[in-house]
């Protein structure tokens, strides 16, 4: 357990940052909404090591990775059609299962 107070907290006011444009701010806001506090600051903390300097390096590295991942543009979804063979296979399975269940029913003659 870390008994020495060496935790590093990193706060970034990305809303007022001049280094990123509006699209990037929207992307960060959408993808990192769990890390954004109510005052609009992006919050990040590290307390792994007993050394505060080491925690600071870890925090900066992870923070940069987090921002890089958040700024990667989303891929556009390409709509695909279900192949006819797959549809026919599913319908065939359904009809076989239906026939099996019909044959199990009790019939009064």
Phi and psi restraints in degrees (range 20) as a CNS / XPLOR table:
assign (resid 1 and name C) (resid 2 and name N)
       (resid 2 and name CA) (resid 2 and name C) 1.0 -81.8 20.0 2
assign (resid 2 and name N) (resid 2 and name CA)
       (resid 2 and name C) (resid 3 and name N) 1.0 103.8 20.0 2
assign (resid 2 and name C) (resid 3 and name N)
       (resid 3 and name CA) (resid 3 and name C) 1.0 -91.8 20.0 2
assign (resid 3 and name N) (resid 3 and name CA)
       (resid 3 and name C) (resid 4 and name N) 1.0 -16.0 20.0 2
assign (resid 3 and name C) (resid 4 and name N)
       (resid 4 and name CA) (resid 4 and name C) 1.0 -96.7 20.0 2
assign (resid 4 and name N) (resid 4 and name CA)
       (resid 4 and name C) (resid 5 and name N) 1.0 136.6 20.0 2
assign (resid 4 and name C) (resid 5 and name N)
       (resid 5 and name CA) (resid 5 and name C) 1.0 -73.4 20.0 2
assign (resid 5 and name N) (resid 5 and name CA)
       (resid 5 and name C) (resid 6 and name N) 1.0 94.1 20.0 2
assign (resid 5 and name C) (resid 6 and name N)
       (resid 6 and name CA) (resid 6 and name C) 1.0 -126.4 20.0 2
assign (resid 6 and name N) (resid 6 and name CA)
       (resid 6 and name C) (resid 7 and name N) 1.0 15.7 20.0 2
assign (resid 6 and name C) (resid 7 and name N)
       (resid 7 and name CA) (resid 7 and name C) 1.0 -65.6 20.0 2
assign (resid 7 and name N) (resid 7 and name CA)
       (resid 7 and name C) (resid 8 and name N) 1.0 141.7 20.0 2
assign (resid 7 and name C) (resid 8 and name N)
       (resid 8 and name CA) (resid 8 and name C) 1.0 -114.6 20.0 2
assign (resid 8 and name N) (resid 8 and name CA)
       (resid 8 and name C) (resid 9 and name N) 1.0 128.2 20.0 2
assign (resid 8 and name C) (resid 9 and name N)
       (resid 9 and name CA) (resid 9 and name C) 1.0 -113.0 20.0 2
assign (resid 9 and name N) (resid 9 and name CA)
       (resid 9 and name C) (resid 10 and name N) 1.0 128.9 20.0 2
assign (resid 9 and name C) (resid 10 and name N)
       (resid 10 and name CA) (resid 10 and name C) 1.0 -113.6 20.0 2
assign (resid 10 and name N) (resid 10 and name CA)
       (resid 10 and name C) (resid 11 and name N) 1.0 122.6 20.0 2
assign (resid 10 and name C) (resid 11 and name N)
       (resid 11 and name CA) (resid 11 and name C) 1.0 -118.0 20.0 2
assign (resid 11 and name N) (resid 11 and name CA)
       (resid 11 and name C) (resid 12 and name N) 1.0 135.8 20.0 2
assign (resid 11 and name C) (resid 12 and name N)
       (resid 12 and name CA) (resid 12 and name C) 1.0 -135.9 20.0 2
assign (resid 12 and name N) (resid 12 and name CA)
       (resid 12 and name C) (resid 13 and name N) 1.0 123.9 20.0 2
assign (resid 12 and name C) (resid 13 and name N)
       (resid 13 and name CA) (resid 13 and name C) 1.0 -89.2 20.0 2
assign (resid 13 and name N) (resid 13 and name CA)
       (resid 13 and name C) (resid 14 and name N) 1.0 82.5 20.0 2
assign (resid 13 and name C) (resid 14 and name N)
       (resid 14 and name CA) (resid 14 and name C) 1.0 -71.3 20.0 2
assign (resid 14 and name N) (resid 14 and name CA)
       (resid 14 and name C) (resid 15 and name N) 1.0 -23.6 20.0 2
assign (resid 14 and name C) (resid 15 and name N)
       (resid 15 and name CA) (resid 15 and name C) 1.0 -63.5 20.0 2
assign (resid 15 and name N) (resid 15 and name CA)
       (resid 15 and name C) (resid 16 and name N) 1.0 -35.0 20.0 2
assign (resid 15 and name C) (resid 16 and name N)
       (resid 16 and name CA) (resid 16 and name C) 1.0 -101.1 20.0 2
assign (resid 16 and name N) (resid 16 and name CA)
       (resid 16 and name C) (resid 17 and name N) 1.0 12.3 20.0 2
assign (resid 16 and name C) (resid 17 and name N)
       (resid 17 and name CA) (resid 17 and name C) 1.0 -81.2 20.0 2
assign (resid 17 and name N) (resid 17 and name CA)
       (resid 17 and name C) (resid 18 and name N) 1.0 136.6 20.0 2
assign (resid 17 and name C) (resid 18 and name N)
       (resid 18 and name CA) (resid 18 and name C) 1.0 -90.2 20.0 2
assign (resid 18 and name N) (resid 18 and name CA)
       (resid 18 and name C) (resid 19 and name N) 1.0 -5.9 20.0 2
assign (resid 18 and name C) (resid 19 and name N)
       (resid 19 and name CA) (resid 19 and name C) 1.0 -82.1 20.0 2
assign (resid 19 and name N) (resid 19 and name CA)
       (resid 19 and name C) (resid 20 and name N) 1.0 -13.4 20.0 2
assign (resid 19 and name C) (resid 20 and name N)
       (resid 20 and name CA) (resid 20 and name C) 1.0 -128.2 20.0 2
assign (resid 20 and name N) (resid 20 and name CA)
       (resid 20 and name C) (resid 21 and name N) 1.0 150.9 20.0 2
assign (resid 20 and name C) (resid 21 and name N)
       (resid 21 and name CA) (resid 21 and name C) 1.0 -90.6 20.0 2
assign (resid 21 and name N) (resid 21 and name CA)
       (resid 21 and name C) (resid 22 and name N) 1.0 179.7 20.0 2
assign (resid 21 and name C) (resid 22 and name N)
       (resid 22 and name CA) (resid 22 and name C) 1.0 -64.2 20.0 2
assign (resid 22 and name N) (resid 22 and name CA)
       (resid 22 and name C) (resid 23 and name N) 1.0 -39.0 20.0 2
assign (resid 22 and name C) (resid 23 and name N)
       (resid 23 and name CA) (resid 23 and name C) 1.0 -63.8 20.0 2
assign (resid 23 and name N) (resid 23 and name CA)
       (resid 23 and name C) (resid 24 and name N) 1.0 -41.2 20.0 2
assign (resid 23 and name C) (resid 24 and name N)
       (resid 24 and name CA) (resid 24 and name C) 1.0 -67.6 20.0 2
assign (resid 24 and name N) (resid 24 and name CA)
       (resid 24 and name C) (resid 25 and name N) 1.0 -36.5 20.0 2
assign (resid 24 and name C) (resid 25 and name N)
       (resid 25 and name CA) (resid 25 and name C) 1.0 -63.9 20.0 2
assign (resid 25 and name N) (resid 25 and name CA)
       (resid 25 and name C) (resid 26 and name N) 1.0 -41.5 20.0 2
assign (resid 25 and name C) (resid 26 and name N)
       (resid 26 and name CA) (resid 26 and name C) 1.0 -63.2 20.0 2
assign (resid 26 and name N) (resid 26 and name CA)
       (resid 26 and name C) (resid 27 and name N) 1.0 -41.1 20.0 2
assign (resid 26 and name C) (resid 27 and name N)
       (resid 27 and name CA) (resid 27 and name C) 1.0 -63.6 20.0 2
assign (resid 27 and name N) (resid 27 and name CA)
       (resid 27 and name C) (resid 28 and name N) 1.0 -44.6 20.0 2
assign (resid 27 and name C) (resid 28 and name N)
       (resid 28 and name CA) (resid 28 and name C) 1.0 -63.6 20.0 2
assign (resid 28 and name N) (resid 28 and name CA)
       (resid 28 and name C) (resid 29 and name N) 1.0 -43.5 20.0 2
assign (resid 28 and name C) (resid 29 and name N)
       (resid 29 and name CA) (resid 29 and name C) 1.0 -61.0 20.0 2
assign (resid 29 and name N) (resid 29 and name CA)
       (resid 29 and name C) (resid 30 and name N) 1.0 -39.8 20.0 2
assign (resid 29 and name C) (resid 30 and name N)
       (resid 30 and name CA) (resid 30 and name C) 1.0 -75.9 20.0 2
assign (resid 30 and name N) (resid 30 and name CA)
       (resid 30 and name C) (resid 31 and name N) 1.0 -45.1 20.0 2
assign (resid 30 and name C) (resid 31 and name N)
       (resid 31 and name CA) (resid 31 and name C) 1.0 -83.2 20.0 2
assign (resid 31 and name N) (resid 31 and name CA)
       (resid 31 and name C) (resid 32 and name N) 1.0 -25.4 20.0 2
assign (resid 31 and name C) (resid 32 and name N)
       (resid 32 and name CA) (resid 32 and name C) 1.0 -115.1 20.0 2
assign (resid 32 and name N) (resid 32 and name CA)
       (resid 32 and name C) (resid 33 and name N) 1.0 31.4 20.0 2
assign (resid 32 and name C) (resid 33 and name N)
       (resid 33 and name CA) (resid 33 and name C) 1.0 -62.7 20.0 2
assign (resid 33 and name N) (resid 33 and name CA)
       (resid 33 and name C) (resid 34 and name N) 1.0 -25.6 20.0 2
assign (resid 33 and name C) (resid 34 and name N)
       (resid 34 and name CA) (resid 34 and name C) 1.0 -72.1 20.0 2
assign (resid 34 and name N) (resid 34 and name CA)
       (resid 34 and name C) (resid 35 and name N) 1.0 -21.5 20.0 2
assign (resid 34 and name C) (resid 35 and name N)
       (resid 35 and name CA) (resid 35 and name C) 1.0 -98.7 20.0 2
assign (resid 35 and name N) (resid 35 and name CA)
       (resid 35 and name C) (resid 36 and name N) 1.0 -6.1 20.0 2
assign (resid 35 and name C) (resid 36 and name N)
       (resid 36 and name CA) (resid 36 and name C) 1.0 -90.5 20.0 2
assign (resid 36 and name N) (resid 36 and name CA)
       (resid 36 and name C) (resid 37 and name N) 1.0 127.9 20.0 2
assign (resid 36 and name C) (resid 37 and name N)
       (resid 37 and name CA) (resid 37 and name C) 1.0 -81.0 20.0 2
assign (resid 37 and name N) (resid 37 and name CA)
       (resid 37 and name C) (resid 38 and name N) 1.0 172.6 20.0 2
assign (resid 37 and name C) (resid 38 and name N)
       (resid 38 and name CA) (resid 38 and name C) 1.0 -66.3 20.0 2
assign (resid 38 and name N) (resid 38 and name CA)
       (resid 38 and name C) (resid 39 and name N) 1.0 -25.2 20.0 2
assign (resid 38 and name C) (resid 39 and name N)
       (resid 39 and name CA) (resid 39 and name C) 1.0 -83.6 20.0 2
assign (resid 39 and name N) (resid 39 and name CA)
       (resid 39 and name C) (resid 40 and name N) 1.0 0.4 20.0 2
assign (resid 39 and name C) (resid 40 and name N)
       (resid 40 and name CA) (resid 40 and name C) 1.0 93.7 20.0 2
assign (resid 40 and name N) (resid 40 and name CA)
       (resid 40 and name C) (resid 41 and name N) 1.0 2.7 20.0 2
assign (resid 40 and name C) (resid 41 and name N)
       (resid 41 and name CA) (resid 41 and name C) 1.0 -87.0 20.0 2
assign (resid 41 and name N) (resid 41 and name CA)
       (resid 41 and name C) (resid 42 and name N) 1.0 140.9 20.0 2
assign (resid 41 and name C) (resid 42 and name N)
       (resid 42 and name CA) (resid 42 and name C) 1.0 -84.1 20.0 2
assign (resid 42 and name N) (resid 42 and name CA)
       (resid 42 and name C) (resid 43 and name N) 1.0 123.7 20.0 2
assign (resid 42 and name C) (resid 43 and name N)
       (resid 43 and name CA) (resid 43 and name C) 1.0 -110.9 20.0 2
assign (resid 43 and name N) (resid 43 and name CA)
       (resid 43 and name C) (resid 44 and name N) 1.0 136.2 20.0 2
assign (resid 43 and name C) (resid 44 and name N)
       (resid 44 and name CA) (resid 44 and name C) 1.0 -149.1 20.0 2
assign (resid 44 and name N) (resid 44 and name CA)
       (resid 44 and name C) (resid 45 and name N) 1.0 132.0 20.0 2
assign (resid 44 and name C) (resid 45 and name N)
       (resid 45 and name CA) (resid 45 and name C) 1.0 -136.9 20.0 2
assign (resid 45 and name N) (resid 45 and name CA)
       (resid 45 and name C) (resid 46 and name N) 1.0 149.1 20.0 2
assign (resid 45 and name C) (resid 46 and name N)
       (resid 46 and name CA) (resid 46 and name C) 1.0 -137.2 20.0 2
assign (resid 46 and name N) (resid 46 and name CA)
       (resid 46 and name C) (resid 47 and name N) 1.0 134.2 20.0 2
assign (resid 46 and name C) (resid 47 and name N)
       (resid 47 and name CA) (resid 47 and name C) 1.0 -143.4 20.0 2
assign (resid 47 and name N) (resid 47 and name CA)
       (resid 47 and name C) (resid 48 and name N) 1.0 44.3 20.0 2
assign (resid 47 and name C) (resid 48 and name N)
       (resid 48 and name CA) (resid 48 and name C) 1.0 -80.8 20.0 2
assign (resid 48 and name N) (resid 48 and name CA)
       (resid 48 and name C) (resid 49 and name N) 1.0 -43.3 20.0 2
assign (resid 48 and name C) (resid 49 and name N)
       (resid 49 and name CA) (resid 49 and name C) 1.0 -100.5 20.0 2
assign (resid 49 and name N) (resid 49 and name CA)
       (resid 49 and name C) (resid 50 and name N) 1.0 162.5 20.0 2
assign (resid 49 and name C) (resid 50 and name N)
       (resid 50 and name CA) (resid 50 and name C) 1.0 -82.0 20.0 2
assign (resid 50 and name N) (resid 50 and name CA)
       (resid 50 and name C) (resid 51 and name N) 1.0 -14.8 20.0 2
assign (resid 50 and name C) (resid 51 and name N)
       (resid 51 and name CA) (resid 51 and name C) 1.0 -93.4 20.0 2
assign (resid 51 and name N) (resid 51 and name CA)
       (resid 51 and name C) (resid 52 and name N) 1.0 126.8 20.0 2
assign (resid 51 and name C) (resid 52 and name N)
       (resid 52 and name CA) (resid 52 and name C) 1.0 -68.2 20.0 2
assign (resid 52 and name N) (resid 52 and name CA)
       (resid 52 and name C) (resid 53 and name N) 1.0 -34.6 20.0 2
assign (resid 52 and name C) (resid 53 and name N)
       (resid 53 and name CA) (resid 53 and name C) 1.0 -63.9 20.0 2
assign (resid 53 and name N) (resid 53 and name CA)
       (resid 53 and name C) (resid 54 and name N) 1.0 -41.4 20.0 2
assign (resid 53 and name C) (resid 54 and name N)
       (resid 54 and name CA) (resid 54 and name C) 1.0 -65.2 20.0 2
assign (resid 54 and name N) (resid 54 and name CA)
       (resid 54 and name C) (resid 55 and name N) 1.0 -42.7 20.0 2
assign (resid 54 and name C) (resid 55 and name N)
       (resid 55 and name CA) (resid 55 and name C) 1.0 -62.0 20.0 2
assign (resid 55 and name N) (resid 55 and name CA)
       (resid 55 and name C) (resid 56 and name N) 1.0 -36.3 20.0 2
assign (resid 55 and name C) (resid 56 and name N)
       (resid 56 and name CA) (resid 56 and name C) 1.0 -65.4 20.0 2
assign (resid 56 and name N) (resid 56 and name CA)
       (resid 56 and name C) (resid 57 and name N) 1.0 -43.0 20.0 2
assign (resid 56 and name C) (resid 57 and name N)
       (resid 57 and name CA) (resid 57 and name C) 1.0 -64.1 20.0 2
assign (resid 57 and name N) (resid 57 and name CA)
       (resid 57 and name C) (resid 58 and name N) 1.0 -43.5 20.0 2
assign (resid 57 and name C) (resid 58 and name N)
       (resid 58 and name CA) (resid 58 and name C) 1.0 -62.2 20.0 2
assign (resid 58 and name N) (resid 58 and name CA)
       (resid 58 and name C) (resid 59 and name N) 1.0 -43.9 20.0 2
assign (resid 58 and name C) (resid 59 and name N)
       (resid 59 and name CA) (resid 59 and name C) 1.0 -61.9 20.0 2
assign (resid 59 and name N) (resid 59 and name CA)
       (resid 59 and name C) (resid 60 and name N) 1.0 -44.4 20.0 2
assign (resid 59 and name C) (resid 60 and name N)
       (resid 60 and name CA) (resid 60 and name C) 1.0 -64.4 20.0 2
assign (resid 60 and name N) (resid 60 and name CA)
       (resid 60 and name C) (resid 61 and name N) 1.0 -44.5 20.0 2
assign (resid 60 and name C) (resid 61 and name N)
       (resid 61 and name CA) (resid 61 and name C) 1.0 -62.3 20.0 2
assign (resid 61 and name N) (resid 61 and name CA)
       (resid 61 and name C) (resid 62 and name N) 1.0 -47.6 20.0 2
assign (resid 61 and name C) (resid 62 and name N)
       (resid 62 and name CA) (resid 62 and name C) 1.0 -66.2 20.0 2
assign (resid 62 and name N) (resid 62 and name CA)
       (resid 62 and name C) (resid 63 and name N) 1.0 -36.8 20.0 2
assign (resid 62 and name C) (resid 63 and name N)
       (resid 63 and name CA) (resid 63 and name C) 1.0 -63.5 20.0 2
assign (resid 63 and name N) (resid 63 and name CA)
       (resid 63 and name C) (resid 64 and name N) 1.0 -43.9 20.0 2
assign (resid 63 and name C) (resid 64 and name N)
       (resid 64 and name CA) (resid 64 and name C) 1.0 -63.3 20.0 2
assign (resid 64 and name N) (resid 64 and name CA)
       (resid 64 and name C) (resid 65 and name N) 1.0 -41.2 20.0 2
assign (resid 64 and name C) (resid 65 and name N)
       (resid 65 and name CA) (resid 65 and name C) 1.0 -64.1 20.0 2
assign (resid 65 and name N) (resid 65 and name CA)
       (resid 65 and name C) (resid 66 and name N) 1.0 -41.0 20.0 2
assign (resid 65 and name C) (resid 66 and name N)
       (resid 66 and name CA) (resid 66 and name C) 1.0 -61.4 20.0 2
assign (resid 66 and name N) (resid 66 and name CA)
       (resid 66 and name C) (resid 67 and name N) 1.0 -44.5 20.0 2
assign (resid 66 and name C) (resid 67 and name N)
       (resid 67 and name CA) (resid 67 and name C) 1.0 -67.3 20.0 2
assign (resid 67 and name N) (resid 67 and name CA)
       (resid 67 and name C) (resid 68 and name N) 1.0 -40.9 20.0 2
assign (resid 67 and name C) (resid 68 and name N)
       (resid 68 and name CA) (resid 68 and name C) 1.0 -62.1 20.0 2
assign (resid 68 and name N) (resid 68 and name CA)
       (resid 68 and name C) (resid 69 and name N) 1.0 -41.5 20.0 2
assign (resid 68 and name C) (resid 69 and name N)
       (resid 69 and name CA) (resid 69 and name C) 1.0 -66.6 20.0 2
assign (resid 69 and name N) (resid 69 and name CA)
       (resid 69 and name C) (resid 70 and name N) 1.0 -39.2 20.0 2
assign (resid 69 and name C) (resid 70 and name N)
       (resid 70 and name CA) (resid 70 and name C) 1.0 -68.8 20.0 2
assign (resid 70 and name N) (resid 70 and name CA)
       (resid 70 and name C) (resid 71 and name N) 1.0 -26.9 20.0 2
assign (resid 70 and name C) (resid 71 and name N)
       (resid 71 and name CA) (resid 71 and name C) 1.0 -90.5 20.0 2
assign (resid 71 and name N) (resid 71 and name CA)
       (resid 71 and name C) (resid 72 and name N) 1.0 -2.3 20.0 2
assign (resid 71 and name C) (resid 72 and name N)
       (resid 72 and name CA) (resid 72 and name C) 1.0 -71.0 20.0 2
assign (resid 72 and name N) (resid 72 and name CA)
       (resid 72 and name C) (resid 73 and name N) 1.0 125.3 20.0 2
assign (resid 72 and name C) (resid 73 and name N)
       (resid 73 and name CA) (resid 73 and name C) 1.0 -67.0 20.0 2
assign (resid 73 and name N) (resid 73 and name CA)
       (resid 73 and name C) (resid 74 and name N) 1.0 145.7 20.0 2
assign (resid 73 and name C) (resid 74 and name N)
       (resid 74 and name CA) (resid 74 and name C) 1.0 -70.6 20.0 2
assign (resid 74 and name N) (resid 74 and name CA)
       (resid 74 and name C) (resid 75 and name N) 1.0 142.8 20.0 2
assign (resid 74 and name C) (resid 75 and name N)
       (resid 75 and name CA) (resid 75 and name C) 1.0 -76.3 20.0 2
assign (resid 75 and name N) (resid 75 and name CA)
       (resid 75 and name C) (resid 76 and name N) 1.0 139.6 20.0 2
assign (resid 75 and name C) (resid 76 and name N)
       (resid 76 and name CA) (resid 76 and name C) 1.0 -73.4 20.0 2
assign (resid 76 and name N) (resid 76 and name CA)
       (resid 76 and name C) (resid 77 and name N) 1.0 135.4 20.0 2
assign (resid 76 and name C) (resid 77 and name N)
       (resid 77 and name CA) (resid 77 and name C) 1.0 -75.6 20.0 2
assign (resid 77 and name N) (resid 77 and name CA)
       (resid 77 and name C) (resid 78 and name N) 1.0 128.9 20.0 2
assign (resid 77 and name C) (resid 78 and name N)
       (resid 78 and name CA) (resid 78 and name C) 1.0 -98.0 20.0 2
assign (resid 78 and name N) (resid 78 and name CA)
       (resid 78 and name C) (resid 79 and name N) 1.0 116.9 20.0 2
assign (resid 78 and name C) (resid 79 and name N)
       (resid 79 and name CA) (resid 79 and name C) 1.0 -69.5 20.0 2
assign (resid 79 and name N) (resid 79 and name CA)
       (resid 79 and name C) (resid 80 and name N) 1.0 134.6 20.0 2
assign (resid 79 and name C) (resid 80 and name N)
       (resid 80 and name CA) (resid 80 and name C) 1.0 -123.8 20.0 2
assign (resid 80 and name N) (resid 80 and name CA)
       (resid 80 and name C) (resid 81 and name N) 1.0 153.4 20.0 2
assign (resid 80 and name C) (resid 81 and name N)
       (resid 81 and name CA) (resid 81 and name C) 1.0 -99.6 20.0 2
assign (resid 81 and name N) (resid 81 and name CA)
       (resid 81 and name C) (resid 82 and name N) 1.0 141.8 20.0 2
assign (resid 81 and name C) (resid 82 and name N)
       (resid 82 and name CA) (resid 82 and name C) 1.0 -69.3 20.0 2
assign (resid 82 and name N) (resid 82 and name CA)
       (resid 82 and name C) (resid 83 and name N) 1.0 128.8 20.0 2
assign (resid 82 and name C) (resid 83 and name N)
       (resid 83 and name CA) (resid 83 and name C) 1.0 -61.0 20.0 2
assign (resid 83 and name N) (resid 83 and name CA)
       (resid 83 and name C) (resid 84 and name N) 1.0 145.6 20.0 2
assign (resid 83 and name C) (resid 84 and name N)
       (resid 84 and name CA) (resid 84 and name C) 1.0 -59.1 20.0 2
assign (resid 84 and name N) (resid 84 and name CA)
       (resid 84 and name C) (resid 85 and name N) 1.0 -38.2 20.0 2
assign (resid 84 and name C) (resid 85 and name N)
       (resid 85 and name CA) (resid 85 and name C) 1.0 -62.8 20.0 2
assign (resid 85 and name N) (resid 85 and name CA)
       (resid 85 and name C) (resid 86 and name N) 1.0 -36.2 20.0 2
assign (resid 85 and name C) (resid 86 and name N)
       (resid 86 and name CA) (resid 86 and name C) 1.0 -69.6 20.0 2
assign (resid 86 and name N) (resid 86 and name CA)
       (resid 86 and name C) (resid 87 and name N) 1.0 -40.2 20.0 2
assign (resid 86 and name C) (resid 87 and name N)
       (resid 87 and name CA) (resid 87 and name C) 1.0 -63.4 20.0 2
assign (resid 87 and name N) (resid 87 and name CA)
       (resid 87 and name C) (resid 88 and name N) 1.0 -46.3 20.0 2
assign (resid 87 and name C) (resid 88 and name N)
       (resid 88 and name CA) (resid 88 and name C) 1.0 -64.1 20.0 2
assign (resid 88 and name N) (resid 88 and name CA)
       (resid 88 and name C) (resid 89 and name N) 1.0 -37.8 20.0 2
assign (resid 88 and name C) (resid 89 and name N)
       (resid 89 and name CA) (resid 89 and name C) 1.0 -64.0 20.0 2
assign (resid 89 and name N) (resid 89 and name CA)
       (resid 89 and name C) (resid 90 and name N) 1.0 -42.5 20.0 2
assign (resid 89 and name C) (resid 90 and name N)
       (resid 90 and name CA) (resid 90 and name C) 1.0 -64.4 20.0 2
assign (resid 90 and name N) (resid 90 and name CA)
       (resid 90 and name C) (resid 91 and name N) 1.0 -44.1 20.0 2
assign (resid 90 and name C) (resid 91 and name N)
       (resid 91 and name CA) (resid 91 and name C) 1.0 -64.7 20.0 2
assign (resid 91 and name N) (resid 91 and name CA)
       (resid 91 and name C) (resid 92 and name N) 1.0 -36.1 20.0 2
assign (resid 91 and name C) (resid 92 and name N)
       (resid 92 and name CA) (resid 92 and name C) 1.0 -65.4 20.0 2
assign (resid 92 and name N) (resid 92 and name CA)
       (resid 92 and name C) (resid 93 and name N) 1.0 -43.8 20.0 2
assign (resid 92 and name C) (resid 93 and name N)
       (resid 93 and name CA) (resid 93 and name C) 1.0 -61.2 20.0 2
assign (resid 93 and name N) (resid 93 and name CA)
       (resid 93 and name C) (resid 94 and name N) 1.0 -41.7 20.0 2
assign (resid 93 and name C) (resid 94 and name N)
       (resid 94 and name CA) (resid 94 and name C) 1.0 -63.0 20.0 2
assign (resid 94 and name N) (resid 94 and name CA)
       (resid 94 and name C) (resid 95 and name N) 1.0 -44.6 20.0 2
assign (resid 94 and name C) (resid 95 and name N)
       (resid 95 and name CA) (resid 95 and name C) 1.0 -67.0 20.0 2
assign (resid 95 and name N) (resid 95 and name CA)
       (resid 95 and name C) (resid 96 and name N) 1.0 -37.7 20.0 2
assign (resid 95 and name C) (resid 96 and name N)
       (resid 96 and name CA) (resid 96 and name C) 1.0 -64.7 20.0 2
assign (resid 96 and name N) (resid 96 and name CA)
       (resid 96 and name C) (resid 97 and name N) 1.0 -42.2 20.0 2
assign (resid 96 and name C) (resid 97 and name N)
       (resid 97 and name CA) (resid 97 and name C) 1.0 -65.5 20.0 2
assign (resid 97 and name N) (resid 97 and name CA)
       (resid 97 and name C) (resid 98 and name N) 1.0 -39.5 20.0 2
assign (resid 97 and name C) (resid 98 and name N)
       (resid 98 and name CA) (resid 98 and name C) 1.0 -63.0 20.0 2
assign (resid 98 and name N) (resid 98 and name CA)
       (resid 98 and name C) (resid 99 and name N) 1.0 -44.1 20.0 2
assign (resid 98 and name C) (resid 99 and name N)
       (resid 99 and name CA) (resid 99 and name C) 1.0 -63.4 20.0 2
assign (resid 99 and name N) (resid 99 and name CA)
       (resid 99 and name C) (resid 100 and name N) 1.0 -39.7 20.0 2
assign (resid 99 and name C) (resid 100 and name N)
       (resid 100 and name CA) (resid 100 and name C) 1.0 -62.5 20.0 2
assign (resid 100 and name N) (resid 100 and name CA)
       (resid 100 and name C) (resid 101 and name N) 1.0 -43.0 20.0 2
assign (resid 100 and name C) (resid 101 and name N)
       (resid 101 and name CA) (resid 101 and name C) 1.0 -71.6 20.0 2
assign (resid 101 and name N) (resid 101 and name CA)
       (resid 101 and name C) (resid 102 and name N) 1.0 -35.1 20.0 2
assign (resid 101 and name C) (resid 102 and name N)
       (resid 102 and name CA) (resid 102 and name C) 1.0 -63.9 20.0 2
assign (resid 102 and name N) (resid 102 and name CA)
       (resid 102 and name C) (resid 103 and name N) 1.0 -38.0 20.0 2
assign (resid 102 and name C) (resid 103 and name N)
       (resid 103 and name CA) (resid 103 and name C) 1.0 -69.7 20.0 2
assign (resid 103 and name N) (resid 103 and name CA)
       (resid 103 and name C) (resid 104 and name N) 1.0 -20.2 20.0 2
assign (resid 103 and name C) (resid 104 and name N)
       (resid 104 and name CA) (resid 104 and name C) 1.0 -83.9 20.0 2
assign (resid 104 and name N) (resid 104 and name CA)
       (resid 104 and name C) (resid 105 and name N) 1.0 -15.4 20.0 2
assign (resid 104 and name C) (resid 105 and name N)
       (resid 105 and name CA) (resid 105 and name C) 1.0 -69.6 20.0 2
assign (resid 105 and name N) (resid 105 and name CA)
       (resid 105 and name C) (resid 106 and name N) 1.0 150.1 20.0 2
assign (resid 105 and name C) (resid 106 and name N)
       (resid 106 and name CA) (resid 106 and name C) 1.0 -83.2 20.0 2
assign (resid 106 and name N) (resid 106 and name CA)
       (resid 106 and name C) (resid 107 and name N) 1.0 131.1 20.0 2
assign (resid 106 and name C) (resid 107 and name N)
       (resid 107 and name CA) (resid 107 and name C) 1.0 -115.4 20.0 2
assign (resid 107 and name N) (resid 107 and name CA)
       (resid 107 and name C) (resid 108 and name N) 1.0 135.2 20.0 2
assign (resid 107 and name C) (resid 108 and name N)
       (resid 108 and name CA) (resid 108 and name C) 1.0 -99.0 20.0 2
assign (resid 108 and name N) (resid 108 and name CA)
       (resid 108 and name C) (resid 109 and name N) 1.0 119.6 20.0 2
